[in-house]
Amino acid sequence: MNTPEHRKFYNKKICYVATISHVVFSFLRGHINGAAKDFDVTIVCHEHDSHLLKDFPARFVPLEIQRKISPVDDLKILIKLFKLFKREKFSIVHSIMPKTGLLTMLAGWLAGVPVRIHTFTGQVWATRRGFAKRFLKLFDYLIVALATHVLTDSNSQAKFLEYEGVFKLGQGLVMGSGSICGIDPNQFKPDVSARQRIRTELEIPMEATVLLFLGRLNRDKGVDLLAAAFTDIAASGRDVYLIYAGAEEDVSYEEIKGIAKLQADRLRRIPFTSEPQSFIAAADIFCLPSFREGFGQVVIEAAACGIPAVSTRIYGITDAVADGETGLLVAPGSVEELKQALIKLIDVPACRIEMGNKAHERALKFFHEKLITSELLKFYDKAVGVGINQLSRKKS
């Protein structure tokens, strides 16, 4: 029986929690716009760059959630989340990013939020060993234990987490064919004018072959291996350039230039861009030689622009790239395989163009943002109904 105590959760209020505004802007924008048609939406994240969220149909609550572990600060954030959830009586809380997920799921559980959803987008511990792996993996175990539902952005990631014992068989749900948010074909599309503009700004000849890495300069992304492969290719006399776009983490651009040595003049550096689609359009081959990825969202964004990918044969990426059709996959850590795959697409433009066309078609068919958001909103409605019923039974 539904008493007023139970009906207070029928107000369809949802809270999205992430660490930084850029994550919300890049990955949750479509979902928030869709959810706002039926839900009262709140966004919780760090206040830095919150201007990105000014046009979102949602209330913004700033919380200085840090990416690094800080027991004292994390406890303060947990208490603030608990008070917010208890006061607002959300029917759903939905988190992404590991530490944010743990704090959100714990606060949601303590506050009695009926539907607690976390989306896994990759595992930091996948490339770690020993105590570090066990410690970081514990976060994911706890998230799963505290959540009512767990999502992943790829089928292969769900299978990986099942294999590692984090999920039970079939526990990890995937929206559509994968991806956290899909692609917006109005934003990511072939663009001749952007191609010309970016190449002119970066002083890259129009006839040159351009490789692009777009993401954090992190060793787990294989950025140093890409520099080594590129250096050999450029030294062979091929007219090729490599753009690195993204913030530095544990690999500096100076280190990358040191690897490139005499070929460093063919490197281009973009620390941050609010128009990734323009740099993708300026490229011929997208490169992501990563050691770990939940899905590889940027790969399908490049695909939507008609750009094939050379990436690694790892979980997550195998969902984003159809090997031999929309790009080429190589063994993680193999500079030689990476080099040979790049050479194949550099030396045979017809192959590169054909793969780019197929990548474009596949991106629109399987990863359109409307498909992903539509399925997620249906999932929300079903989850809220189940959550309210379970709450009613407990309270009866």
C-alpha positions as CSV (number, residue, x, y, z in Angstrom):
1,M,0.0,0.0,0.0
2,N,1.3,3.4,-1.0
3,T,1.2,5.8,2.0
4,P,2.2,9.5,1.8
5,E,5.6,8.4,3.1
6,H,6.0,6.3,0.0
7,R,4.5,8.8,-2.4
8,K,7.0,11.4,-1.6
9,F,9.4,9.5,-4.0
10,Y,6.9,9.8,-6.9
11,N,8.0,13.4,-7.6
12,K,10.5,12.1,-10.2
13,K,13.6,14.0,-9.0
14,I,17.0,12.9,-10.3
15,C,20.5,14.0,-9.2
16,Y,23.5,13.5,-11.4
17,V,26.8,13.5,-9.6
18,A,30.3,13.8,-11.2
19,T,33.7,15.1,-10.2
20,I,34.1,17.9,-12.8
21,S,31.9,20.1,-15.0
22,H,33.6,19.0,-18.2
23,V,32.4,15.4,-17.6
24,V,28.8,16.5,-17.2
25,F,29.1,18.8,-20.2
26,S,30.7,16.2,-22.5
27,F,28.9,13.0,-21.4
28,L,25.6,13.8,-19.7
29,R,24.3,16.8,-21.6
30,G,21.9,14.7,-23.8
31,H,20.7,12.6,-20.9
32,I,20.0,15.7,-18.8
33,N,18.1,17.5,-21.6
34,G,16.0,14.3,-22.1
35,A,15.4,13.7,-18.4
36,A,14.4,17.3,-17.8
37,K,11.2,16.7,-19.8
38,D,10.0,14.4,-17.1
39,F,12.2,14.9,-14.1
40,D,13.3,17.7,-11.8
41,V,17.0,17.6,-12.4
42,T,19.9,18.5,-10.1
43,I,23.6,18.4,-11.1
44,V,26.3,18.1,-8.4
45,C,30.0,18.6,-9.3
46,H,33.0,20.8,-8.8
47,E,32.3,24.5,-9.3
48,H,35.4,24.9,-11.6
49,D,34.2,25.7,-15.2
50,S,30.6,25.4,-14.1
51,H,29.8,28.1,-16.7
52,L,29.6,25.1,-19.1
53,L,26.4,24.1,-17.4
54,K,24.7,27.5,-17.5
55,D,22.2,26.5,-20.3
56,F,21.4,23.1,-18.8
57,P,17.7,22.6,-17.7
58,A,18.8,21.7,-14.1
59,R,19.7,23.1,-10.7
60,F,23.5,23.2,-10.0
61,V,24.8,22.3,-6.6
62,P,28.6,22.9,-6.3
63,L,30.7,20.4,-4.3
64,E,34.5,20.3,-4.5
65,I,34.8,16.6,-5.1
66,Q,38.5,15.8,-5.7
67,R,39.7,13.0,-8.0
68,K,42.4,12.0,-5.6
69,I,41.7,10.2,-2.3
70,S,41.6,12.5,0.7
71,P,39.9,10.9,3.7
72,V,39.0,14.1,5.6
73,D,37.7,16.0,2.5
74,D,35.9,12.9,1.2
75,L,34.1,12.4,4.5
76,K,33.0,16.1,4.3
77,I,31.7,15.5,0.8
78,L,29.9,12.3,1.9
79,I,28.1,14.2,4.7
80,K,27.1,17.0,2.3
81,L,25.7,14.5,-0.2
82,F,23.8,12.6,2.5
83,K,22.2,15.9,3.7
84,L,21.3,16.9,0.1
85,F,19.8,13.5,-0.7
86,K,17.9,13.3,2.6
87,R,16.5,16.8,2.1
88,E,15.6,16.6,-1.6
89,K,14.1,13.1,-1.5
90,F,15.4,12.2,-5.0
91,S,13.9,9.2,-6.6
92,I,17.1,8.6,-8.5
93,V,20.8,9.4,-8.0
94,H,23.1,8.6,-10.9
95,S,26.9,8.9,-10.7
96,I,29.9,8.4,-12.9
97,M,33.6,8.3,-12.1
98,P,35.0,5.9,-9.4
99,K,35.4,7.9,-6.2
100,T,32.4,10.0,-7.0
101,G,30.4,6.8,-7.5
102,L,31.5,5.4,-4.1
103,L,30.5,8.6,-2.3
104,T,27.2,8.9,-4.1
105,M,26.2,5.3,-3.7
106,L,27.0,5.3,0.0
107,A,25.3,8.6,0.6
108,G,22.3,7.5,-1.4
109,W,22.1,4.2,0.5
110,L,22.3,6.0,3.9
111,A,19.6,8.5,2.8
112,G,17.3,5.8,1.5
113,V,17.2,6.9,-2.1
114,P,15.2,4.1,-3.8
115,V,17.1,4.1,-7.1
116,R,20.9,4.4,-7.0
117,I,22.7,4.1,-10.4
118,H,26.4,4.1,-11.2
119,T,27.9,4.0,-14.7
120,F,31.3,2.3,-15.1
121,T,33.4,3.9,-17.8
122,G,36.7,2.0,-17.3
123,Q,38.8,0.7,-14.5
124,V,41.9,2.4,-13.2
125,W,43.0,-0.9,-11.6
126,A,43.0,-2.8,-14.9
127,T,46.6,-2.0,-15.5
128,R,47.8,-2.1,-11.9
129,R,49.3,-5.0,-9.9
130,G,49.4,-6.2,-6.3
131,F,48.1,-4.1,-3.5
132,A,47.3,-1.1,-5.7
133,K,45.0,-3.2,-7.8
134,R,43.3,-4.8,-4.9
135,F,42.8,-1.5,-3.1
136,L,41.4,0.3,-6.2
137,K,39.3,-2.7,-7.1
138,L,37.7,-2.6,-3.7
139,F,36.0,0.7,-4.7
140,D,34.2,-1.0,-7.5
141,Y,33.1,-3.9,-5.2
142,L,31.6,-1.4,-2.8
143,I,29.9,0.6,-5.5
144,V,28.2,-2.5,-6.8
145,A,27.1,-3.5,-3.3
146,L,25.6,-0.1,-2.6
147,A,24.0,0.6,-6.0
148,T,20.6,-0.7,-7.0
149,H,21.7,-0.8,-10.6
150,V,25.1,-0.7,-12.4
151,L,25.6,0.3,-16.0
152,T,28.7,0.0,-18.2
153,D,29.4,1.8,-21.4
154,S,30.3,-1.3,-23.3
155,N,29.4,-5.0,-23.4
156,S,33.1,-6.1,-23.3
157,Q,33.6,-4.0,-20.1
158,A,30.6,-5.8,-18.5
159,K,32.1,-9.2,-19.4
160,F,35.5,-8.1,-18.0
161,L,33.9,-7.1,-14.7
162,E,32.1,-10.4,-14.6
163,Y,35.3,-12.2,-15.2
164,E,37.0,-10.2,-12.4
165,G,34.2,-11.0,-10.0
166,V,33.0,-7.4,-9.6
167,F,29.7,-8.2,-11.3
168,K,27.4,-11.2,-11.1
169,L,26.6,-12.7,-14.5
170,G,24.3,-10.3,-16.4
171,Q,24.4,-7.7,-13.6
172,G,26.1,-4.9,-15.7
173,L,23.6,-3.3,-18.0
174,V,24.5,-1.6,-21.3
175,M,22.4,1.0,-23.0
176,G,22.0,0.2,-26.7
177,S,25.2,-1.0,-28.4
178,G,27.3,0.8,-25.8
179,S,28.8,4.3,-25.2
180,I,28.0,6.5,-22.2
181,C,26.1,9.1,-24.3
182,G,26.4,8.2,-28.0
183,I,27.3,10.8,-30.6
184,D,25.6,14.0,-31.7
185,P,25.7,13.9,-35.6
186,N,25.1,17.7,-35.7
187,Q,28.4,18.2,-33.8
188,F,30.5,15.3,-35.0
189,K,30.4,15.1,-38.8
190,P,32.7,15.5,-41.8
191,D,33.6,19.2,-42.1
192,V,35.8,20.4,-44.9
193,S,35.9,24.0,-43.7
194,A,37.0,23.0,-40.2
195,R,39.6,20.8,-41.8
196,Q,41.1,23.7,-43.8
197,R,40.9,26.1,-40.9
198,I,42.6,23.9,-38.4
199,R,45.3,22.9,-40.8
200,T,46.0,26.5,-41.7
201,E,46.1,27.5,-38.0
202,L,48.6,24.7,-37.2
203,E,50.6,25.2,-40.4
204,I,50.0,21.7,-41.7
205,P,49.9,21.3,-45.5
206,M,46.5,20.2,-46.9
207,E,48.1,17.2,-48.7
208,A,49.9,15.9,-45.6
209,T,48.5,12.9,-43.6
210,V,47.5,13.9,-40.1
211,L,47.3,11.6,-37.1
212,L,45.4,12.8,-34.1
213,F,45.4,11.8,-30.4
214,L,42.6,13.4,-28.4
215,G,42.5,12.8,-24.7
216,R,44.6,13.0,-21.5
217,L,48.4,12.7,-21.9
218,N,48.5,9.6,-19.8
219,R,50.8,6.6,-20.0
220,D,47.8,4.3,-19.9
221,K,46.7,5.9,-23.1
222,G,49.9,4.9,-24.9
223,V,50.8,8.4,-25.9
224,D,54.5,7.7,-25.5
225,L,54.2,4.6,-27.7
226,L,52.4,6.6,-30.3
227,A,55.2,9.1,-30.3
228,A,57.8,6.3,-30.9
229,A,55.8,4.8,-33.8
230,F,55.2,8.3,-35.4
231,T,58.9,9.1,-35.1
232,D,59.9,6.1,-37.2
233,I,57.2,6.8,-39.8
234,A,58.1,10.5,-40.1
235,A,61.8,9.6,-40.4
236,S,61.0,7.3,-43.3
237,G,60.2,10.4,-45.4
238,R,56.4,10.2,-45.3
239,D,54.6,13.5,-45.2
240,V,52.9,13.0,-41.9
241,Y,52.0,15.1,-38.8
242,L,50.8,14.2,-35.4
243,I,48.5,16.4,-33.2
244,Y,48.3,15.8,-29.5
245,A,45.1,17.5,-28.1
246,G,44.4,17.2,-24.3
247,A,45.6,18.0,-20.9
248,E,48.9,16.7,-19.5
249,E,48.8,14.1,-16.8
250,D,51.7,11.7,-16.1
251,V,53.3,12.2,-19.6
252,S,54.5,15.7,-20.4
253,Y,54.6,17.1,-23.9
254,E,58.3,17.7,-23.4
255,E,58.8,14.0,-23.0
256,I,56.9,13.3,-26.2
257,K,59.1,15.8,-28.0
258,G,62.1,14.1,-26.6
259,I,60.9,10.8,-28.1
260,A,60.3,12.4,-31.5
261,K,63.7,14.1,-31.5
262,L,64.4,15.3,-35.1
263,Q,60.8,14.8,-36.0
264,A,59.5,17.0,-33.3
265,D,58.8,19.8,-35.8
266,R,56.0,17.6,-37.2
267,L,54.2,17.5,-33.8
268,R,51.5,19.9,-32.9
269,R,50.1,20.5,-29.4
270,I,46.7,21.6,-28.3
271,P,46.4,21.8,-24.5
272,F,42.6,22.1,-24.4
273,T,39.9,22.5,-27.0
274,S,36.2,23.2,-26.7
275,E,35.8,22.1,-30.3
276,P,37.1,18.5,-30.5
277,Q,35.1,17.9,-33.6
278,S,37.1,20.5,-35.6
279,F,40.4,18.8,-34.8
280,I,38.9,15.4,-35.6
281,A,37.7,16.8,-39.0
282,A,41.3,18.1,-39.7
283,A,42.7,14.6,-39.2
284,D,43.0,11.5,-41.4
285,I,43.6,8.8,-38.8
286,F,42.5,8.8,-35.2
287,C,45.0,7.1,-32.8
288,L,44.2,5.6,-29.4
289,P,46.9,3.0,-28.5
290,S,45.4,2.7,-25.0
291,F,46.0,0.0,-22.3
292,R,42.6,0.4,-20.8
293,E,39.3,1.9,-21.9
294,G,35.7,1.5,-20.8
295,F,34.5,2.1,-24.3
296,G,36.5,4.7,-26.2
297,Q,33.9,7.5,-26.7
298,V,36.2,9.6,-28.7
299,V,36.7,6.8,-31.2
300,I,33.1,6.9,-32.3
301,E,33.1,10.6,-32.3
302,A,36.0,10.4,-34.8
303,A,34.0,7.7,-36.7
304,A,31.0,10.0,-37.0
305,C,33.4,12.5,-38.6
306,G,34.4,9.8,-41.1
307,I,37.8,9.2,-39.6
308,P,39.0,5.6,-39.1
309,A,40.9,4.6,-35.9
310,V,44.1,2.8,-35.2
311,S,43.7,1.5,-31.6
312,T,44.4,-1.4,-29.3
313,R,42.7,-4.8,-29.0
314,I,41.4,-4.4,-25.5
315,Y,38.0,-4.5,-23.8
316,G,35.9,-1.4,-24.5
317,I,37.7,-0.6,-27.8
318,T,36.6,-3.8,-29.4
319,D,33.0,-2.4,-29.1
320,A,33.9,0.9,-30.6
321,V,36.0,-0.3,-33.6
322,A,35.1,-3.0,-36.0
323,D,38.6,-4.4,-36.7
324,G,39.4,-4.3,-40.4
325,E,36.2,-2.4,-41.3
326,T,36.1,0.9,-39.4
327,G,39.7,0.8,-38.3
328,L,42.6,-1.4,-37.3
329,L,43.3,-2.9,-33.8
330,V,46.8,-3.8,-32.6
331,A,48.2,-5.5,-29.5
332,P,48.6,-3.1,-26.6
333,G,52.2,-2.1,-26.0
334,S,53.4,-3.1,-29.5
335,V,55.1,-0.1,-31.1
336,E,55.9,-2.2,-34.2
337,E,52.3,-3.3,-34.8
338,L,51.1,0.2,-34.2
339,K,53.6,1.5,-36.7
340,Q,52.6,-1.0,-39.4
341,A,48.9,-0.3,-38.9
342,L,49.5,3.4,-39.3
343,I,51.6,2.9,-42.4
344,K,48.9,0.8,-44.0
345,L,46.4,3.6,-43.7
346,I,48.9,6.3,-44.6
347,D,50.2,4.6,-47.7
348,V,46.8,3.4,-49.0
349,P,44.4,6.4,-48.9
350,A,41.7,4.4,-50.6
351,C,41.6,1.9,-47.7
352,R,41.6,4.8,-45.2
353,I,38.7,6.5,-47.0
354,E,36.7,3.3,-47.2
355,M,37.2,2.6,-43.5
356,G,36.2,6.2,-42.7
357,N,33.0,5.9,-44.7
358,K,32.1,2.6,-42.9
359,A,33.0,4.1,-39.6
360,H,30.6,7.0,-40.2
361,E,27.7,4.7,-41.2
362,R,28.3,2.4,-38.1
363,A,28.4,5.4,-35.7
364,L,25.1,6.8,-36.9
365,K,23.5,3.4,-37.0
366,F,24.5,2.0,-33.6
367,F,25.6,5.0,-31.5
368,H,23.3,7.9,-32.2
369,E,22.8,9.9,-29.0
370,K,19.0,9.6,-29.4
371,L,19.2,5.9,-29.2
372,I,21.3,5.8,-26.0
373,T,19.3,8.6,-24.3
374,S,15.9,7.0,-25.2
375,E,16.9,3.7,-23.8
376,L,18.3,5.3,-20.6
377,L,15.1,7.3,-20.0
378,K,13.0,4.1,-20.4
379,F,15.3,2.4,-17.9
380,Y,14.8,5.3,-15.5
381,D,11.0,4.9,-15.6
382,K,11.2,1.2,-15.0
383,A,13.8,1.5,-12.2
384,V,11.7,4.1,-10.4
385,G,8.6,1.9,-10.5
386,V,10.6,-1.1,-9.1
387,G,12.3,1.1,-6.5
388,I,9.1,2.6,-5.2
389,N,7.4,-0.8,-5.0
390,Q,10.4,-2.2,-3.0
391,L,10.3,0.8,-0.7
392,S,6.6,0.3,-0.2
393,R,7.0,-3.3,0.8
394,K,9.8,-2.4,3.3
395,K,7.7,0.3,4.9
396,S,4.5,-1.7,5.0
